[in-house]
Amino acid sequence: MKKIIYTTILMLGLLQVSCKKFLEETNPTSITLSSYFKTENDFNLAVNGAYNQLRALYNSKSAWTMGEMRSDNTHYDYKSSDQAVATTNRYAVADFLDDKYNNQTPAKWNTAFNAISAANVIIDHIDDITLPATSRNSILGESKFIRALAYFDLVRYYGGVPIYPHAPLSRAETYIPRSSVQDVYNFIIADATDAAAKLNTPAFPQTGRATKGAALTLLGDVYVTLKKYDLAETALKQVTTMGYSLFPNYSDAFQLANKNGKESVFEIQFNTALATPQANTEASVYNFLPRMANTTVVTGVNYNSITTVGGFNTPTQDLISAYEPGDLRLDASIGIAEGTFNATDDFTATAVKSVVGYVAPAGKVGRPFPKKYLHTHTIGNQTNDDWPVYRYSEVLLLLAESLTEQNKGGEALPYLNMVRSRAFGNTANNITTTDQTALRAIILKERRVELAFENKRWLDLVRTGNAIPVMTAFGVKQKAQYSYLQSGSYNITQNRLLFPIPNAEILLNDQLTQNPGY
């Protein structure tokens, strides 16, 4: 896909050169990059197109396969009769058996570079016309935020990647080597900093576009990842002054009526009311359900999730057990589809039950599923839920972490306990210890249950240095429970902390090098 984007740009660039060389007049019916941007609305439409690229980056199968199924949060329903390439490749990612030929992990690479390409075209042509200063700042700020967000995803999942500060217009500009991880982070920081300087503070209810708060949250997240905790503290404390707050109940943050509300810092927009709803809907929840010929009992809509391959991103008992007694987030995040599996591992649901204290009755199976994104809808596999990228609760937890790492445990507690007191409905479960080692573990666990199914867990384990020990221990339990797992499953080494550069990209660009171990 990236090849298509860059080839198109290259062709447009060459057309511009050819026209100048051979023609006296410009064909009024042709559109090139140099002639497209004539009005402010042209730029606004291009920015909308760049936002659209983020949909596939954050809600696609690769996003939750790599962000959640790679971790101890979720697994999959094994179906012995389904050995399709896509299915087995997704199994492989979860089991640490994926290789450079895996067809489930390249989508993140492709969609991230599509977003970068879309942002670059806007940035490169921002001065094609004279824009009002406020409009120019907004267009540039949003474009740089999108570019920074896409590069942040790439560097964490793949390591160093090629940096494109401009849309390439030649083969030499397109096929370039990987930059160092540090250089990529420097590029992200520059973009996020500039975006924060250009964008306005949020006004509620928000429109779904990036704001100064979103850019500063991204910057704070980057600094926490780089262990520059003082800089993270500075960025994140600014966000706490911008009017964000937590909804009274955890589940409120995901209600359709609260889209882009006071707890939303940045979320990916979906709207089934648009003219082409299939391209504008969030339907991951259907992948998260067990494979069912009829989903009506669970979703209220009759849909066959066998043919569209349900059975993925299944909450693990390890995650369910991580919720403390009385934590209201458990029931808000996970539901139980009660019913039976047949001989071919397909499910028939007879009821939906609460996960809290659930014990399956005789003859029934209770299959957990993520329910925080399941709300009323009318068409199967088309829901109206947005996808959260940053919520205010994460700002508070990132700030608590940055303070803890600076040995400011006392200052960290109010931010941590704002999240916990909402989760329990009282202050009785507030944390009081200021011990740095204890707080590290508490905050990591708090992020796990607060941000479950938001594609954060694998990145958190890698960032905090816990991926190898945690996933090795988890793998031992998994292999003891599931006989279908191969002996080499969960062999987690340092090399497995990154995903392979897509092999097709290596073949396309001989300047790229593969990650070690692949």
PLY file of the C-alpha trace (Angstrom):
ply
format ascii 1.0
element vertex 518
property float x
property float y
property float z
element edge 517
property int vertex1
property int vertex2
end_header
0.00 0.00 0.00
2.84 2.37 0.81
4.25 1.60 -2.64
1.00 2.71 -4.22
0.96 5.97 -2.29
4.55 6.88 -3.09
4.29 5.76 -6.71
1.26 8.00 -7.12
3.14 10.93 -5.63
6.13 10.21 -7.85
3.95 10.06 -10.96
2.32 13.34 -10.06
5.70 14.92 -9.55
6.96 13.65 -12.90
3.82 14.88 -14.60
4.55 18.35 -13.28
8.07 18.22 -14.73
6.86 16.83 -18.07
4.18 19.47 -18.45
6.66 22.24 -17.82
9.06 20.79 -20.38
6.74 19.98 -23.26
3.57 22.04 -22.89
2.92 25.71 -23.12
-0.38 25.49 -21.22
-1.61 23.54 -18.21
-4.48 21.18 -18.89
-7.35 22.65 -16.84
-8.91 19.20 -16.31
-5.82 17.64 -14.73
-5.00 17.78 -11.03
-1.48 17.66 -9.68
-0.14 18.22 -6.19
1.00 21.69 -7.19
-2.44 22.65 -8.49
-4.77 20.96 -6.02
-4.62 23.31 -3.02
-6.50 26.45 -4.07
-8.70 27.17 -1.04
-8.68 26.66 2.70
-11.38 24.05 2.24
-9.01 22.02 0.06
-6.63 21.80 3.00
-9.43 20.95 5.40
-10.51 18.08 3.17
-6.92 16.84 3.00
-6.64 16.95 6.80
-9.86 14.93 7.03
-8.26 12.40 4.72
-5.21 12.18 6.97
-7.43 11.56 10.00
-9.16 8.82 8.02
-5.87 6.93 7.76
-5.76 6.68 11.55
-8.88 4.51 11.55
-7.01 1.54 10.15
-4.00 2.27 12.36
-5.94 2.00 15.62
-8.96 -0.24 15.11
-7.70 -2.74 12.55
-7.03 -6.37 13.36
-3.30 -5.68 13.44
-3.79 -3.05 16.16
-5.40 -5.29 18.75
-3.53 -8.40 17.63
-0.19 -6.66 18.24
-1.24 -4.50 21.18
-3.41 -6.91 23.19
-3.16 -10.49 21.92
0.64 -10.29 22.08
0.21 -9.64 25.81
-1.28 -11.44 28.81
-4.57 -9.55 28.43
-6.17 -11.58 25.66
-5.89 -14.81 23.69
-8.10 -16.53 21.09
-10.65 -19.31 20.63
-8.77 -22.06 18.84
-10.71 -23.65 15.98
-8.96 -26.72 14.62
-10.94 -26.67 11.36
-10.00 -23.07 10.62
-6.43 -23.06 9.43
-6.79 -20.18 6.99
-3.63 -18.14 6.57
-5.02 -15.04 8.30
-6.24 -17.10 11.26
-3.03 -19.05 11.81
-0.96 -15.90 11.34
-2.95 -14.20 14.09
-2.46 -17.23 16.32
1.25 -16.95 15.63
1.45 -13.33 16.82
-0.25 -14.24 20.09
2.00 -17.29 20.59
5.29 -15.55 19.64
5.68 -17.75 16.57
5.31 -15.03 13.96
8.00 -14.46 11.33
8.79 -11.94 8.63
6.21 -13.51 6.30
3.32 -13.02 8.75
0.41 -11.30 7.01
-1.14 -9.76 10.14
1.60 -7.37 11.24
2.40 -5.46 8.00
-0.94 -3.60 8.11
0.26 -1.41 10.97
3.38 -0.48 8.99
1.35 0.26 5.85
-1.38 2.32 7.50
1.11 4.32 9.57
3.04 5.30 6.46
-0.21 6.10 4.67
-1.03 8.55 7.47
2.49 10.00 7.29
2.21 10.38 3.52
-1.15 12.14 3.81
0.22 14.52 6.44
3.37 15.21 4.44
1.47 16.32 1.36
-0.37 18.90 3.48
2.77 20.12 5.23
4.69 20.37 1.97
2.00 22.48 0.28
0.82 24.62 3.19
2.27 27.74 1.56
0.77 27.12 -1.88
-1.83 29.73 -0.94
-2.02 32.44 1.69
-4.07 31.28 4.66
-5.23 33.18 7.75
-2.72 32.59 10.56
-5.22 30.74 12.74
-6.20 28.41 9.91
-2.59 27.79 8.92
-1.68 26.93 12.51
-4.62 24.56 12.85
-3.90 22.74 9.59
-0.18 22.42 10.31
-0.70 21.49 13.95
-3.18 18.73 13.18
-1.03 17.36 10.36
2.09 17.25 12.52
0.15 15.61 15.34
-1.04 12.89 12.96
2.48 12.38 11.62
3.96 12.21 15.13
1.29 9.77 16.29
1.95 7.47 13.34
5.71 7.53 13.85
5.24 6.86 17.58
3.35 3.69 16.70
6.00 2.63 14.20
9.04 3.13 16.41
7.54 1.23 19.34
6.48 -1.77 17.27
9.28 -1.94 14.70
12.20 0.11 16.04
14.01 2.51 13.74
12.15 3.25 10.51
12.70 5.51 7.48
11.99 9.17 8.23
10.13 11.09 5.54
10.06 14.80 6.45
8.55 15.47 3.02
6.53 13.48 0.52
9.10 11.73 -1.69
8.96 12.63 -5.37
11.65 10.33 -6.73
12.86 6.79 -6.31
15.94 8.00 -4.45
13.77 9.89 -1.96
11.40 6.95 -1.53
13.75 4.03 -1.02
15.83 5.15 1.94
17.32 3.27 4.89
16.01 3.07 8.43
16.86 5.91 10.76
18.00 5.21 14.32
15.42 4.86 17.07
16.69 8.05 18.66
16.40 9.99 15.41
12.81 8.81 15.01
12.01 9.93 18.54
13.65 13.29 17.90
11.45 13.70 14.85
8.33 12.78 16.85
9.22 15.22 19.62
9.76 18.05 17.15
6.39 17.40 15.48
4.47 17.01 18.75
6.09 20.12 20.22
5.23 22.18 17.15
1.69 20.79 17.13
1.23 21.75 20.79
2.45 25.27 20.05
0.07 25.71 17.10
-3.12 24.03 18.33
-5.76 25.51 20.62
-6.80 24.19 24.01
-9.90 21.98 23.89
-13.42 23.38 23.94
-16.14 21.02 25.18
-17.85 19.21 23.64
-14.94 18.60 21.30
-15.05 18.04 17.55
-12.75 15.03 17.48
-9.85 17.00 16.00
-6.45 17.15 17.66
-5.99 19.88 20.26
-3.13 21.29 22.30
-4.13 18.81 25.02
-3.80 15.87 22.64
-0.39 17.03 21.40
0.93 17.55 24.94
-0.39 14.15 26.00
1.41 12.54 23.08
4.55 14.45 24.02
4.24 13.33 27.64
3.76 9.72 26.55
6.89 9.94 24.40
8.92 11.38 27.26
7.73 8.65 29.65
8.74 6.05 27.07
12.18 7.68 26.81
12.41 7.89 30.63
12.68 11.68 30.48
10.30 11.95 33.40
10.87 15.61 34.24
9.93 16.63 30.71
6.91 14.32 30.82
5.79 15.93 34.06
5.99 19.40 32.52
3.95 18.41 29.47
1.32 16.41 31.34
0.73 18.96 34.07
-0.26 21.44 31.38
-2.94 18.99 30.23
-4.44 18.90 33.73
-5.24 22.62 33.46
-7.26 22.37 30.24
-10.69 21.40 31.56
-10.52 17.62 31.16
-12.06 15.49 33.91
-13.21 11.94 34.57
-16.81 10.94 34.11
-18.44 9.79 37.38
-18.64 6.18 36.21
-15.98 4.29 34.27
-18.48 3.00 31.70
-19.56 6.58 30.95
-16.28 7.16 29.11
-17.36 4.71 26.39
-21.02 5.66 25.99
-22.00 6.88 22.54
-23.55 10.01 24.02
-20.19 10.95 25.53
-18.07 10.84 22.39
-15.38 13.53 22.46
-16.51 14.43 25.96
-14.62 15.79 28.93
-12.63 12.58 29.44
-11.60 12.28 25.80
-8.18 13.62 24.89
-8.11 12.07 21.44
-10.23 9.35 19.87
-10.64 7.92 16.39
-13.96 9.01 14.92
-16.58 6.62 13.54
-20.09 7.49 12.39
-22.60 5.05 10.96
-24.81 7.97 9.85
-22.42 8.91 7.05
-23.31 8.13 3.44
-20.93 5.17 3.27
-21.26 3.69 6.75
-19.23 0.55 6.15
-16.11 2.66 5.74
-16.95 4.74 8.82
-17.84 2.13 11.42
-15.98 0.50 14.26
-16.75 -3.22 14.23
-13.92 -4.82 16.18
-16.34 -6.06 18.83
-17.58 -8.68 16.36
-14.04 -10.08 16.16
-13.97 -10.17 19.97
-17.08 -12.33 20.31
-16.96 -16.11 20.06
-17.71 -17.50 16.62
-21.51 -17.56 16.43
-23.98 -18.22 13.64
-26.29 -15.70 15.31
-25.02 -12.90 17.56
-28.47 -11.59 18.56
-28.30 -12.69 22.19
-25.11 -10.70 22.72
-25.36 -7.76 20.32
-29.08 -7.44 19.69
-28.40 -7.89 15.97
-28.43 -11.14 14.01
-25.01 -11.57 12.45
-22.86 -14.57 11.58
-19.45 -14.05 13.16
-18.22 -17.46 12.06
-17.79 -16.36 8.47
-16.19 -13.04 9.48
-13.92 -14.84 11.98
-14.90 -14.02 15.50
-13.08 -15.64 18.38
-10.19 -13.22 18.88
-8.99 -10.82 21.59
-10.60 -13.03 24.22
-9.98 -11.77 27.79
-7.73 -14.11 29.74
-8.38 -15.33 33.25
-5.06 -13.71 34.10
-6.55 -10.31 33.24
-9.85 -11.01 34.99
-7.96 -11.96 38.15
-5.98 -8.70 37.99
-9.09 -6.70 38.98
-9.34 -6.21 42.72
-12.56 -7.03 44.57
-14.96 -4.11 44.27
-13.34 -2.69 41.13
-16.30 -1.53 39.05
-14.19 -1.54 35.89
-14.34 -5.33 35.68
-18.06 -5.48 35.01
-17.88 -2.42 32.73
-15.05 -3.88 30.63
-15.83 -7.60 30.33
-19.03 -9.53 29.79
-19.77 -13.25 29.78
-21.48 -14.90 26.82
-23.04 -17.99 28.31
-23.85 -20.95 26.10
-22.24 -23.95 24.47
-19.52 -24.75 21.95
-20.31 -27.37 19.34
-18.03 -30.03 17.85
-16.52 -27.55 15.40
-15.77 -24.97 18.14
-18.56 -22.59 17.18
-20.65 -21.04 19.95
-24.35 -20.69 20.63
-25.14 -18.01 23.19
-28.17 -18.36 25.44
-27.54 -15.44 27.81
-25.19 -12.61 28.70
-24.03 -12.61 32.30
-21.90 -10.46 34.56
-18.29 -11.54 34.89
-18.23 -10.66 38.59
-18.22 -13.92 40.55
-19.37 -15.84 37.51
-19.54 -19.63 37.72
-20.84 -21.51 34.69
-23.87 -23.71 35.42
-23.80 -27.37 34.51
-23.82 -27.94 30.77
-22.91 -24.34 29.97
-19.70 -22.47 29.16
-19.03 -18.87 30.11
-16.93 -17.22 27.45
-15.64 -13.72 28.37
-15.57 -10.92 25.80
-14.59 -7.23 25.87
-17.84 -5.32 26.19
-16.69 -1.72 26.70
-17.19 -1.07 22.96
-20.54 -2.87 22.67
-23.45 -0.44 22.45
-26.77 -0.31 20.65
-26.52 -0.56 16.88
-28.78 -1.72 14.08
-26.53 -3.36 11.48
-24.32 -6.34 12.24
-20.58 -5.66 12.16
-21.21 -1.89 12.03
-21.10 -0.04 15.34
-20.90 3.64 16.13
-18.22 3.47 18.83
-15.16 5.67 18.58
-11.77 4.18 19.41
-9.94 5.82 22.35
-6.31 6.75 21.76
-5.87 8.92 24.85
-8.32 9.33 27.72
-7.80 11.71 30.62
-7.36 8.80 33.01
-4.23 7.86 31.08
-2.92 11.41 31.43
-3.31 11.04 35.20
-1.57 7.65 35.25
1.28 8.85 33.02
1.73 11.84 35.31
1.69 9.60 38.39
4.33 7.41 36.76
6.57 10.32 35.79
6.43 11.65 39.36
7.06 8.21 40.89
10.15 7.76 38.73
11.47 11.06 40.09
10.98 9.82 43.67
8.00 12.13 44.12
5.66 9.43 45.35
3.70 11.79 47.55
2.96 14.03 44.58
2.00 11.03 42.44
-0.68 9.70 44.78
-3.43 12.29 44.09
-3.30 11.58 40.34
-3.26 7.81 40.84
-6.07 7.93 43.37
-8.31 10.06 41.17
-8.41 7.07 38.83
-8.84 4.52 41.60
-11.54 6.36 43.53
-13.63 6.50 40.35
-12.97 2.80 39.75
-14.17 1.74 43.20
-16.80 4.40 43.78
-15.10 5.49 47.00
-11.73 6.39 48.51
-11.43 3.28 50.67
-9.12 1.65 48.16
-6.83 4.62 47.64
-3.11 3.92 47.62
-1.09 5.35 50.49
2.40 3.96 49.99
5.04 6.26 48.55
7.65 3.53 48.10
8.97 3.83 44.56
9.23 0.09 43.84
5.74 -0.58 45.15
4.24 2.33 43.23
5.84 1.20 39.97
4.08 -2.16 40.22
0.81 -0.57 41.32
0.75 1.93 38.44
1.58 -0.75 35.86
-1.27 -2.90 37.18
-3.56 0.12 37.29
-2.83 0.86 33.66
-3.62 -2.75 32.81
-7.15 -2.71 34.21
-7.95 0.92 33.38
-6.81 0.68 29.75
-7.71 -2.94 29.00
-8.54 -3.55 25.31
-7.20 -0.11 24.31
-4.03 -1.62 22.76
-1.72 -0.44 25.54
-0.70 -3.58 27.42
2.06 -4.99 25.16
3.66 -1.57 24.80
3.52 -1.08 28.57
5.24 -4.39 29.22
8.02 -3.56 26.75
8.42 0.02 27.95
8.76 -0.97 31.61
11.12 -3.89 30.99
8.54 -6.46 32.08
7.72 -8.11 28.76
10.12 -11.06 28.98
9.51 -12.12 32.60
5.76 -11.49 32.58
5.08 -13.14 29.24
7.39 -16.08 29.95
5.48 -16.85 33.16
2.18 -16.31 31.36
3.30 -18.68 28.58
3.96 -21.46 31.08
0.37 -21.18 32.30
-0.98 -21.01 28.76
0.83 -24.15 27.62
-0.37 -26.01 30.69
-3.95 -25.02 29.86
-4.11 -25.34 26.06
-2.90 -28.54 24.39
-2.94 -26.97 20.92
-0.03 -24.65 21.73
3.27 -25.67 20.17
6.34 -26.41 22.25
8.08 -23.33 20.88
5.25 -21.01 21.84
6.08 -18.15 24.21
9.81 -18.41 23.66
10.25 -14.73 24.40
13.68 -13.26 23.79
14.95 -9.71 23.42
14.45 -9.96 19.66
10.75 -10.61 20.17
10.20 -7.18 21.72
9.99 -5.78 18.20
7.99 -7.05 15.25
9.61 -7.90 11.91
9.85 -5.31 9.20
7.32 -6.57 6.59
9.19 -8.80 4.17
7.48 -7.17 1.19
9.05 -3.86 2.24
12.49 -5.43 2.44
12.07 -6.80 -1.08
10.77 -3.46 -2.33
13.43 -1.33 -0.66
16.92 -2.84 -0.61
18.02 -0.06 1.75
15.99 -1.59 4.60
17.45 -4.08 7.07
15.47 -6.67 9.01
15.16 -6.70 12.78
17.41 -9.26 14.53
15.87 -12.70 14.97
13.66 -12.52 11.89
0 1
1 2
2 3
3 4
4 5
5 6
6 7
7 8
8 9
9 10
10 11
11 12
12 13
13 14
14 15
15 16
16 17
17 18
18 19
19 20
20 21
21 22
22 23
23 24
24 25
25 26
26 27
27 28
28 29
29 30
30 31
31 32
32 33
33 34
34 35
35 36
36 37
37 38
38 39
39 40
40 41
41 42
42 43
43 44
44 45
45 46
46 47
47 48
48 49
49 50
50 51
51 52
52 53
53 54
54 55
55 56
56 57
57 58
58 59
59 60
60 61
61 62
62 63
63 64
64 65
65 66
66 67
67 68
68 69
69 70
70 71
71 72
72 73
73 74
74 75
75 76
76 77
77 78
78 79
79 80
80 81
81 82
82 83
83 84
84 85
85 86
86 87
87 88
88 89
89 90
90 91
91 92
92 93
93 94
94 95
95 96
96 97
97 98
98 99
99 100
100 101
101 102
102 103
103 104
104 105
105 106
106 107
107 108
108 109
109 110
110 111
111 112
112 113
113 114
114 115
115 116
116 117
117 118
118 119
119 120
120 121
121 122
122 123
123 124
124 125
125 126
126 127
127 128
128 129
129 130
130 131
131 132
132 133
133 134
134 135
135 136
136 137
137 138
138 139
139 140
140 141
141 142
142 143
143 144
144 145
145 146
146 147
147 148
148 149
149 150
150 151
151 152
152 153
153 154
154 155
155 156
156 157
157 158
158 159
159 160
160 161
161 162
162 163
163 164
164 165
165 166
166 167
167 168
168 169
169 170
170 171
171 172
172 173
173 174
174 175
175 176
176 177
177 178
178 179
179 180
180 181
181 182
182 183
183 184
184 185
185 186
186 187
187 188
188 189
189 190
190 191
191 192
192 193
193 194
194 195
195 196
196 197
197 198
198 199
199 200
200 201
201 202
202 203
203 204
204 205
205 206
206 207
207 208
208 209
209 210
210 211
211 212
212 213
213 214
214 215
215 216
216 217
217 218
218 219
219 220
220 221
221 222
222 223
223 224
224 225
225 226
226 227
227 228
228 229
229 230
230 231
231 232
232 233
233 234
234 235
235 236
236 237
237 238
238 239
239 240
240 241
241 242
242 243
243 244
244 245
245 246
246 247
247 248
248 249
249 250
250 251
251 252
252 253
253 254
254 255
255 256
256 257
257 258
258 259
259 260
260 261
261 262
262 263
263 264
264 265
265 266
266 267
267 268
268 269
269 270
270 271
271 272
272 273
273 274
274 275
275 276
276 277
277 278
278 279
279 280
280 281
281 282
282 283
283 284
284 285
285 286
286 287
287 288
288 289
289 290
290 291
291 292
292 293
293 294
294 295
295 296
296 297
297 298
298 299
299 300
300 301
301 302
302 303
303 304
304 305
305 306
306 307
307 308
308 309
309 310
310 311
311 312
312 313
313 314
314 315
315 316
316 317
317 318
318 319
319 320
320 321
321 322
322 323
323 324
324 325
325 326
326 327
327 328
328 329
329 330
330 331
331 332
332 333
333 334
334 335
335 336
336 337
337 338
338 339
339 340
340 341
341 342
342 343
343 344
344 345
345 346
346 347
347 348
348 349
349 350
350 351
351 352
352 353
353 354
354 355
355 356
356 357
357 358
358 359
359 360
360 361
361 362
362 363
363 364
364 365
365 366
366 367
367 368
368 369
369 370
370 371
371 372
372 373
373 374
374 375
375 376
376 377
377 378
378 379
379 380
380 381
381 382
382 383
383 384
384 385
385 386
386 387
387 388
388 389
389 390
390 391
391 392
392 393
393 394
394 395
395 396
396 397
397 398
398 399
399 400
400 401
401 402
402 403
403 404
404 405
405 406
406 407
407 408
408 409
409 410
410 411
411 412
412 413
413 414
414 415
415 416
416 417
417 418
418 419
419 420
420 421
421 422
422 423
423 424
424 425
425 426
426 427
427 428
428 429
429 430
430 431
431 432
432 433
433 434
434 435
435 436
436 437
437 438
438 439
439 440
440 441
441 442
442 443
443 444
444 445
445 446
446 447
447 448
448 449
449 450
450 451
451 452
452 453
453 454
454 455
455 456
456 457
457 458
458 459
459 460
460 461
461 462
462 463
463 464
464 465
465 466
466 467
467 468
468 469
469 470
470 471
471 472
472 473
473 474
474 475
475 476
476 477
477 478
478 479
479 480
480 481
481 482
482 483
483 484
484 485
485 486
486 487
487 488
488 489
489 490
490 491
491 492
492 493
493 494
494 495
495 496
496 497
497 498
498 499
499 500
500 501
501 502
502 503
503 504
504 505
505 506
506 507
507 508
508 509
509 510
510 511
511 512
512 513
513 514
514 515
515 516
516 517
